[in-house]
Amino acid sequence: MSEDRLTLRVSRDGAVAGGSFFDQIGGSDTFDRLVRRFYEGVQTDEVLWPMYPAQDLEGAIRRLSLFLQQYWGGPGTYSAERGHPRLRMRHVAFKVNPDARDRWLHHMRVAVDSLELPALLEATLWDYLDRAAHSLVNTFEE
């Protein structure tokens, strides 16, 4: 008698999914590429760019990449260096209204698309980013 088993693959005929999402997506390199592409867009955005530390762009890139890596099962460097993420607290100083959220999502969407991930990985990553962006809205003022 044979057992029916469900095999989860990263795409229709792709490799079997295993390990952490961090490993499945390609590790640190993939998150670094994602974040660098995201910041390329942010630097051209008149609403978002003033919220970011232009004098410490490399630091901002590193922090976001490390945060995402840790969230998805990679090294715990972010927390070792900065403590608990406390995302809402870290963003309270900025006016994150629906327009800022939508602009952030636009630039992140371009960055995610640039990775050309298998559908399952792309959907998983995007679902988190979309929910995170919505959770950080802290005002409805223009």
VOZA-194565 format. One record per residue (C-alpha): residue number from 1; x, y, z. Coordinates in Angstrom, 3 decimals. Layout:
N
<rec k="NUM" X="X" Y="Y" Z="Z"/>
...
This chain:
142
<rec k="1" X="0.000" Y="0.000" Z="0.000"/>
<rec k="2" X="1.481" Y="3.375" Z="-1.002"/>
<rec k="3" X="1.124" Y="6.642" Z="0.846"/>
<rec k="4" X="0.000" Y="9.738" Z="-0.992"/>
<rec k="5" X="2.412" Y="12.552" Z="-0.290"/>
<rec k="6" X="2.267" Y="16.192" Z="-1.122"/>
<rec k="7" X="5.493" Y="17.555" Z="-2.583"/>
<rec k="8" X="5.927" Y="21.315" Z="-2.407"/>
<rec k="9" X="7.944" Y="22.737" Z="-5.282"/>
<rec k="10" X="9.204" Y="26.288" Z="-5.759"/>
<rec k="11" X="7.638" Y="26.389" Z="-9.241"/>
<rec k="12" X="5.488" Y="24.069" Z="-11.347"/>
<rec k="13" X="8.320" Y="21.742" Z="-12.349"/>
<rec k="14" X="10.992" Y="23.254" Z="-10.132"/>
<rec k="15" X="13.071" Y="21.988" Z="-7.275"/>
<rec k="16" X="11.488" Y="20.602" Z="-4.148"/>
<rec k="17" X="11.099" Y="23.343" Z="-1.544"/>
<rec k="18" X="13.082" Y="22.664" Z="1.605"/>
<rec k="19" X="14.982" Y="24.496" Z="4.279"/>
<rec k="20" X="14.200" Y="28.004" Z="5.405"/>
<rec k="21" X="12.736" Y="30.616" Z="3.123"/>
<rec k="22" X="16.090" Y="32.396" Z="3.437"/>
<rec k="23" X="17.781" Y="29.379" Z="1.845"/>
<rec k="24" X="15.060" Y="28.831" Z="-0.753"/>
<rec k="25" X="15.234" Y="32.408" Z="-1.994"/>
<rec k="26" X="19.012" Y="32.362" Z="-2.390"/>
<rec k="27" X="20.307" Y="33.690" Z="0.923"/>
<rec k="28" X="21.972" Y="36.999" Z="1.645"/>
<rec k="29" X="22.786" Y="37.764" Z="-1.971"/>
<rec k="30" X="19.120" Y="37.771" Z="-2.990"/>
<rec k="31" X="18.080" Y="40.041" Z="-0.130"/>
<rec k="32" X="20.982" Y="42.391" Z="-0.860"/>
<rec k="33" X="19.916" Y="42.625" Z="-4.522"/>
<rec k="34" X="16.293" Y="43.202" Z="-3.495"/>
<rec k="35" X="17.141" Y="46.029" Z="-1.131"/>
<rec k="36" X="19.607" Y="47.734" Z="-3.472"/>
<rec k="37" X="17.029" Y="47.741" Z="-6.267"/>
<rec k="38" X="14.390" Y="49.057" Z="-3.856"/>
<rec k="39" X="16.619" Y="51.970" Z="-2.842"/>
<rec k="40" X="17.311" Y="52.827" Z="-6.482"/>
<rec k="41" X="13.616" Y="53.640" Z="-6.748"/>
<rec k="42" X="13.360" Y="55.360" Z="-3.378"/>
<rec k="43" X="16.144" Y="57.776" Z="-4.341"/>
<rec k="44" X="13.949" Y="59.082" Z="-7.181"/>
<rec k="45" X="10.829" Y="59.491" Z="-5.023"/>
<rec k="46" X="10.124" Y="63.017" Z="-3.770"/>
<rec k="47" X="7.925" Y="61.767" Z="-0.918"/>
<rec k="48" X="10.001" Y="58.838" Z="0.350"/>
<rec k="49" X="13.583" Y="59.956" Z="-0.200"/>
<rec k="50" X="13.451" Y="62.737" Z="2.449"/>
<rec k="51" X="12.553" Y="60.054" Z="5.034"/>
<rec k="52" X="15.777" Y="58.148" Z="4.406"/>
<rec k="53" X="19.275" Y="59.010" Z="5.631"/>
<rec k="54" X="20.958" Y="60.168" Z="2.397"/>
<rec k="55" X="24.228" Y="60.538" Z="4.309"/>
<rec k="56" X="23.985" Y="56.894" Z="5.421"/>
<rec k="57" X="22.422" Y="55.179" Z="2.424"/>
<rec k="58" X="24.760" Y="52.182" Z="2.701"/>
<rec k="59" X="23.786" Y="51.813" Z="6.366"/>
<rec k="60" X="20.084" Y="51.925" Z="5.509"/>
<rec k="61" X="20.598" Y="49.321" Z="2.777"/>
<rec k="62" X="22.493" Y="47.065" Z="5.158"/>
<rec k="63" X="19.923" Y="47.385" Z="7.952"/>
<rec k="64" X="16.923" Y="46.564" Z="5.747"/>
<rec k="65" X="18.716" Y="43.646" Z="4.133"/>
<rec k="66" X="19.801" Y="42.248" Z="7.504"/>
<rec k="67" X="16.283" Y="42.673" Z="8.897"/>
<rec k="68" X="14.727" Y="40.778" Z="5.987"/>
<rec k="69" X="17.377" Y="38.075" Z="6.115"/>
<rec k="70" X="16.774" Y="37.500" Z="9.821"/>
<rec k="71" X="12.985" Y="37.579" Z="9.442"/>
<rec k="72" X="13.171" Y="34.850" Z="6.801"/>
<rec k="73" X="15.477" Y="32.499" Z="8.714"/>
<rec k="74" X="18.930" Y="33.871" Z="7.961"/>
<rec k="75" X="21.575" Y="35.057" Z="10.401"/>
<rec k="76" X="20.519" Y="36.985" Z="13.520"/>
<rec k="77" X="22.898" Y="39.860" Z="12.799"/>
<rec k="78" X="20.130" Y="42.473" Z="12.781"/>
<rec k="79" X="19.013" Y="41.743" Z="16.339"/>
<rec k="80" X="22.588" Y="41.273" Z="17.548"/>
<rec k="81" X="23.421" Y="44.775" Z="16.332"/>
<rec k="82" X="20.144" Y="46.657" Z="16.831"/>
<rec k="83" X="18.029" Y="44.665" Z="19.273"/>
<rec k="84" X="14.390" Y="43.814" Z="18.691"/>
<rec k="85" X="13.162" Y="45.173" Z="15.338"/>
<rec k="86" X="10.256" Y="47.188" Z="16.847"/>
<rec k="87" X="9.181" Y="48.250" Z="13.356"/>
<rec k="88" X="6.294" Y="50.494" Z="14.388"/>
<rec k="89" X="8.414" Y="52.275" Z="16.992"/>
<rec k="90" X="11.293" Y="52.805" Z="14.542"/>
<rec k="91" X="8.917" Y="54.362" Z="12.000"/>
<rec k="92" X="6.825" Y="56.552" Z="14.300"/>
<rec k="93" X="9.041" Y="59.597" Z="13.647"/>
<rec k="94" X="8.038" Y="59.503" Z="9.977"/>
<rec k="95" X="4.710" Y="60.461" Z="8.425"/>
<rec k="96" X="3.725" Y="57.109" Z="6.951"/>
<rec k="97" X="0.385" Y="57.821" Z="5.314"/>
<rec k="98" X="-1.344" Y="55.758" Z="2.611"/>
<rec k="99" X="0.486" Y="57.687" Z="-0.142"/>
<rec k="100" X="3.906" Y="56.928" Z="1.408"/>
<rec k="101" X="2.879" Y="53.295" Z="1.889"/>
<rec k="102" X="1.763" Y="52.972" Z="-1.728"/>
<rec k="103" X="4.975" Y="54.569" Z="-2.992"/>
<rec k="104" X="7.038" Y="52.213" Z="-0.797"/>
<rec k="105" X="5.079" Y="49.267" Z="-2.151"/>
<rec k="106" X="5.587" Y="50.463" Z="-5.722"/>
<rec k="107" X="9.376" Y="50.582" Z="-5.364"/>
<rec k="108" X="9.417" Y="47.274" Z="-3.506"/>
<rec k="109" X="7.237" Y="45.674" Z="-6.200"/>
<rec k="110" X="9.755" Y="46.722" Z="-8.863"/>
<rec k="111" X="12.552" Y="45.290" Z="-6.709"/>
<rec k="112" X="10.744" Y="41.990" Z="-6.104"/>
<rec k="113" X="9.938" Y="41.638" Z="-9.806"/>
<rec k="114" X="13.593" Y="42.216" Z="-10.682"/>
<rec k="115" X="14.526" Y="39.048" Z="-8.779"/>
<rec k="116" X="12.461" Y="36.853" Z="-11.133"/>
<rec k="117" X="11.677" Y="34.414" Z="-8.341"/>
<rec k="118" X="9.629" Y="31.251" Z="-8.746"/>
<rec k="119" X="5.933" Y="32.018" Z="-8.207"/>
<rec k="120" X="5.621" Y="30.453" Z="-4.753"/>
<rec k="121" X="8.618" Y="32.322" Z="-3.373"/>
<rec k="122" X="7.548" Y="35.595" Z="-4.970"/>
<rec k="123" X="4.031" Y="35.319" Z="-3.551"/>
<rec k="124" X="5.316" Y="34.459" Z="-0.081"/>
<rec k="125" X="7.739" Y="37.378" Z="-0.023"/>
<rec k="126" X="5.229" Y="39.835" Z="-1.457"/>
<rec k="127" X="2.508" Y="38.840" Z="0.988"/>
<rec k="128" X="4.772" Y="39.714" Z="3.908"/>
<rec k="129" X="6.000" Y="42.998" Z="2.395"/>
<rec k="130" X="2.466" Y="44.116" Z="1.604"/>
<rec k="131" X="1.206" Y="43.327" Z="5.113"/>
<rec k="132" X="4.237" Y="44.987" Z="6.722"/>
<rec k="133" X="3.756" Y="48.171" Z="4.691"/>
<rec k="134" X="0.093" Y="48.406" Z="5.656"/>
<rec k="135" X="0.916" Y="47.866" Z="9.328"/>
<rec k="136" X="3.304" Y="50.818" Z="9.387"/>
<rec k="137" X="0.763" Y="53.458" Z="8.342"/>
<rec k="138" X="0.643" Y="55.840" Z="11.289"/>
<rec k="139" X="-1.369" Y="58.774" Z="9.939"/>
<rec k="140" X="-4.013" Y="59.560" Z="7.364"/>
<rec k="141" X="-2.960" Y="63.192" Z="7.064"/>
<rec k="142" X="-1.534" Y="64.403" Z="3.766"/>
